[in-house]
C-alpha cells in the first residue's frame, strides 16, 4: 500500500471511528433515558402512596370521632332513661343507684368530649397535611409530565441523529479496505462485549499522534515508532496502549485532523 493510500485509509478509518463513538454515546443515552423517565414516574407513584396513606389516616381519625359522638348520643338517651326512672322509683336506694349510673355516664361523656377535642385537632392537622401533599403531588405530576416530554423529545432527536450517523458510517465503509476494516471491527466487538471493554472502546482503536503524544494513553510515542508511523508504509501501533497510530505527517502541508 502506498504512503498516500495508507494515510488516506487511516484518515477514513479515523472518521469512521468518530461516527461509531458518537453512535455509541447516542446508544448509551438512549438506554439511560427510559430509566430517567421511570424514576420520574416512581416519584409520582410514591407521592400518591403518601397521599393515600395520609387520606386513610384522616378517615380513621374521623371514624373514631364519629364513634365518640355516637357514644355521647347513646349516653344522652340512657341518661334520659335513668332520669325518667328516677321520677317513678319509690325508694332512696333505687334513686341513688340510678344517680350513680348517671354520674358514670357523665364521667364517660367528659372523657369522650376530651377525646373528641383531640381527634378534632388531629383531623385539622391531617387535613392541612393532606392538602399540602395534594399540592405536592400535582406539582410532581406537572414536573414529571414536562420533563418526560423533554426526555421523549430528546429520544426523538437522538434517534434522528443516530440515523444520520449510520448513513454517514455506511458511506465510509466501502472506502476502507477490508482487512483494515475487519481488524477495526474485531477490536471494537471485543471491547464492547464487557463493561470495562466498553469503557476502553470510548478511546477508539485508532489513536491520533499529535506532537509526539498518543491520544489514547497520553504517553510519548517512542521516537523510532513515531518515525515509522510518519512514513505511512505500514500499520504502526502504540507500544504502550497497542492502538493503531494515525500520526501527524512529517510535512505540515498534508491534511491531518
PAPAVEX-292169 format. One line per field, with one value per residue (C-alpha): residue in one letter; x, y, z. Coordinates in pm, 1 decimal. Example, Ala and Ser with C-alpha at 12.3 -4.5 7.8 and 13.67 -1.06 7.14 Angstrom:
BEGIN
resn	A	S
x	1230.0	1367.0
y	-450.0	-106.0
z	780.0	714.0
! end
This chain:
BEGIN
resn	X	X	X	X	X	X	X	X	X	X	X	X	X	X	X	X	X	X	X	X	X	X	X	X	X	X	X	X	X	X	X	X	X	X	X	X	X	X	X	X	X	X	X	X	X	X	X	X	X	X	X	X	X	X	X	X	X	X	X	X	X	X	X	X	X	X	X	X	X	X	X	X	X	X	X	X	X	X	X	X	X	X	X	X	X	X	X	X	X	X	X	X	X	X	X	X	X	X	X	X	X	X	X	X	X	X	X	X	X	X	X	X	X	X	X	X	X	X	X	X	X	X	X	X	X	X	X	X	X	X	X	X	X	X	X	X	X	X	X	X	X	X	X	X	X	X	X	X	X	X	X	X	X	X	X	X	X	X	X	X	X	X	X	X	X	X	X	X	X	X	X	X	X	X	X	X	X	X	X	X	X	X	X	X	X	X	X	X	X	X	X	X	X	X	X	X	X	X	X	X	X	X	X	X	X	X	X	X	X	X	X	X	X	X	X	X	X	X	X	X	X	X	X	X	X	X	X	X	X	X	X	X	X	X	X	X	X	X	X	X	X	X	X	X	X	X	X	X	X	X	X	X	X	X	X	X	X
x	0.0	142.8	215.6	-73.4	-305.8	-232.3	-262.9	-597.0	-714.5	-618.5	-797.1	-1113.3	-1091.5	-1047.5	-1355.9	-1548.6	-1437.7	-1556.1	-1904.8	-1900.6	-1800.4	-2078.2	-2320.6	-2200.2	-2259.8	-2607.6	-2688.3	-2582.9	-2800.7	-3096.3	-3051.5	-3033.7	-3338.4	-3606.0	-3456.6	-3480.4	-3846.3	-3912.2	-3752.5	-3972.1	-4285.8	-4171.1	-4153.1	-4514.7	-4627.3	-4453.7	-4614.0	-4954.9	-4893.1	-4803.7	-5123.0	-5332.5	-5179.1	-5248.4	-5605.5	-5655.6	-5516.7	-5762.2	-6050.2	-5964.4	-5946.0	-6283.3	-6427.8	-6305.2	-6454.5	-6792.0	-6779.4	-6725.0	-7010.0	-7229.4	-7128.8	-7237.4	-7572.2	-7625.1	-7529.4	-7775.2	-8053.5	-7950.4	-7925.4	-8276.3	-8398.4	-8238.8	-8390.4	-8733.4	-8689.5	-8585.3	-8924.5	-9110.4	-8889.3	-9016.6	-8702.8	-8398.4	-8174.2	-8313.9	-8291.5	-7924.3	-7838.6	-7981.6	-7791.4	-7466.2	-7540.8	-7600.0	-7271.9	-7092.5	-7237.6	-7126.4	-6768.5	-6781.0	-6905.0	-6621.3	-6365.2	-6538.4	-6550.8	-6177.7	-6104.7	-6321.8	-6127.3	-5801.3	-5943.5	-6071.0	-5726.5	-5573.2	-5824.2	-5741.1	-5369.9	-5418.2	-5638.8	-5366.3	-5101.7	-5324.6	-5381.8	-5004.1	-4949.2	-5213.1	-5033.5	-4701.5	-4849.8	-4995.5	-4664.4	-4478.0	-4712.1	-4668.4	-4290.3	-4287.4	-4506.2	-4284.2	-3956.8	-4094.8	-4194.8	-3847.3	-3685.8	-3912.1	-3812.4	-3450.6	-3508.8	-3656.2	-3359.5	-3109.3	-3283.0	-3271.6	-2905.6	-2833.5	-2993.8	-2781.5	-2461.9	-2546.5	-2588.7	-2253.4	-2099.9	-2232.8	-2072.3	-1728.7	-1733.3	-1681.0	-1386.3	-1186.1	-1004.2	-1149.5	-851.4	-821.6	-1198.3	-1219.3	-938.9	-1117.4	-1448.5	-1287.7	-1125.2	-1449.8	-1650.5	-1405.2	-1420.5	-1799.1	-1860.8	-1773.4	-1842.7	-1475.1	-1406.6	-1692.3	-1529.7	-1197.5	-1375.0	-1458.6	-1095.8	-1113.3	-898.4	-723.4	-519.7	-407.5	-42.2	-0.1	314.3	460.2	187.1	-57.5	-413.4	-525.4	-274.9	-130.4	219.6	500.5	538.0	881.8	1094.0	1153.5	784.0	688.5	933.8	795.0	436.1	512.0	634.3	287.3	443.2	281.2	42.6	218.4	82.3	148.4	389.2	203.3	-169.1	-147.3	-374.4	-325.2	-139.8	-254.8	22.6	85.7	269.3	630.8	537.7	275.9	117.0	-57.3	-411.5	-445.1	-728.1
y	0.0	339.5	612.8	822.8	522.4	416.4	769.8	804.5	472.0	577.2	908.3	728.8	475.6	754.5	931.5	603.4	560.1	911.3	822.4	494.9	663.5	915.4	628.7	452.8	768.5	808.4	443.5	484.6	796.0	614.6	336.6	584.4	799.8	530.5	482.0	858.0	854.9	554.3	736.5	1041.4	824.2	638.2	973.2	1047.0	698.0	737.5	1079.1	933.1	648.8	902.7	1094.5	775.0	678.7	1027.6	1015.2	675.2	815.0	1106.1	869.1	659.7	971.6	1096.7	746.5	747.6	1093.9	977.7	677.8	903.7	1131.3	823.6	725.5	1070.7	1032.5	686.6	813.7	1100.4	854.8	632.3	931.7	1044.2	689.9	685.9	1026.3	910.0	605.7	831.5	1002.5	681.3	489.0	483.8	406.9	617.3	318.8	277.1	652.7	659.7	363.0	545.5	859.5	664.6	537.7	894.9	1007.7	722.5	839.0	1196.3	1077.1	879.5	1191.0	1403.0	1151.8	1123.9	1503.5	1531.1	1257.6	1430.6	1756.0	1570.1	1394.4	1723.7	1878.8	1567.7	1586.4	1952.4	1872.4	1579.3	1786.8	2051.4	1788.0	1617.4	1948.0	2004.2	1652.8	1703.4	2019.6	1836.7	1551.6	1794.5	1980.6	1649.7	1537.0	1863.2	1846.3	1480.1	1549.3	1839.1	1653.2	1334.6	1530.0	1684.2	1341.9	1197.5	1484.4	1407.9	1043.2	1154.8	1386.0	1113.5	861.6	1111.0	1182.7	810.3	751.3	1030.7	890.8	544.2	685.0	859.7	536.2	341.4	595.2	540.0	159.5	84.5	323.3	133.0	-181.3	-499.8	-624.3	-291.0	-266.8	-622.0	-559.3	-248.4	-430.7	-720.6	-477.4	-287.1	-607.0	-749.6	-431.4	-396.8	-745.3	-632.4	-322.6	-249.7	-305.5	-74.4	198.6	139.7	142.3	505.8	593.3	411.3	169.8	444.9	683.1	1020.0	1101.1	1476.6	1646.8	1301.9	1204.9	915.4	1048.4	721.6	660.4	1016.1	874.4	996.1	778.4	621.2	811.7	508.4	418.5	774.1	781.2	454.8	576.6	901.2	705.8	553.4	243.1	0.1	-1.2	102.0	53.1	239.1	35.1	140.8	101.2	-105.7	133.8	178.9	506.9	776.9	1031.0	1384.7	1378.9	1489.6	1763.3	2014.0	2060.6	1719.3	1739.8	1597.1	1615.9
z	0.0	-95.9	155.0	31.3	23.1	382.7	508.7	331.2	474.5	825.9	775.3	659.1	941.1	1194.9	1056.7	1071.9	1430.4	1516.6	1388.7	1577.8	1902.9	1851.6	1784.4	2099.1	2301.6	2149.2	2223.7	2586.7	2621.9	2465.4	2722.0	3009.7	2928.1	2991.4	3339.3	3398.5	3293.5	3518.8	3813.9	3749.5	3741.3	4053.2	4234.0	4141.0	4247.2	4585.2	4638.6	4555.6	4802.4	5072.2	4995.5	5004.9	5341.2	5480.9	5349.3	5516.1	5843.3	5823.7	5750.6	6058.8	6276.5	6152.0	6203.2	6564.1	6612.8	6477.7	6711.3	7014.2	6904.7	6873.7	7230.2	7352.7	7178.8	7327.4	7674.2	7636.0	7558.6	7850.4	8085.2	7994.6	8061.1	8408.6	8492.8	8388.3	8611.1	8899.3	8876.5	8940.8	9189.1	9547.2	9744.8	9816.0	9744.1	9390.0	9330.3	9444.9	9224.7	8922.8	9021.4	9028.7	8676.8	8560.1	8720.6	8546.3	8213.0	8292.6	8350.2	8025.3	7845.0	7985.4	7864.1	7524.9	7485.5	7568.1	7314.0	7053.0	7101.0	7049.7	6743.6	6600.1	6635.6	6476.3	6189.7	6128.1	6122.7	5886.7	5654.6	5629.5	5563.8	5307.0	5127.4	5119.8	4985.0	4716.5	4609.7	4606.5	4400.4	4147.4	4121.0	4093.5	3814.7	3624.1	3666.2	3558.9	3254.8	3147.7	3197.9	3039.1	2727.6	2716.2	2750.3	2480.9	2254.0	2337.2	2240.4	1907.2	1847.9	1936.7	1711.1	1424.3	1492.5	1513.5	1172.6	1023.5	1175.4	1044.9	693.8	724.6	851.6	555.0	321.8	480.5	491.9	117.6	103.7	366.3	257.1	402.8	611.6	790.5	832.2	970.0	1216.5	1338.6	1375.7	1564.1	1804.0	1867.3	1907.0	2159.4	2366.2	2361.1	2499.4	2853.6	3062.1	3118.4	2748.9	2652.7	2859.8	2681.4	2344.8	2407.8	2332.3	1997.2	1800.2	1604.5	1817.6	1687.6	1731.1	1773.1	1896.5	1953.8	2205.2	2168.1	2211.3	2371.5	2650.9	2663.0	2662.9	2438.1	2129.0	2107.7	1850.8	1629.9	1637.5	1551.0	1262.2	1123.7	1158.7	974.1	672.5	621.1	471.5	716.4	1006.9	1326.9	1677.9	2001.4	2213.3	2530.6	2455.6	2133.6	1941.8	1569.0	1524.6	1287.6	1337.3	1232.0	897.2	891.5	640.3	763.8	416.9	439.5	587.6	936.5	1196.2
! end
